[in-house]
Amino acid sequence: MLTSKQRAKLRGLANPMETILQVGKGGINDALIKQVNDALTARELIKMRVLETSPESLREISEKLAEATASEVVQTIGTRFVLYRRNSKKPVIELD
């Protein structure tokens, strides 16, 4: 569980990041979960986008993906959301 200070730091780091994955009309599937897992392992912090054609809302998708990938939702805003999962072997982001 992230504290408010940790969440604020992660939001600041995610702000300039580009969106790397999108959820569209296919919704959440095994291929998307694998891509998100791989991206979280490599980067720890990723920004994603939910398209208008998606069958579920932004919040539903972000929570389901976080649960499926053992990560945490840092922020949901507009059509984008940010996920964080610490890499236990090679941590990139240091949280206090």
Helices and strands as residue ranges (DSSP letters): H 4-14, E 21-23, H 30-43, E 45-50, H 58-69, E 72-77, E 80-84
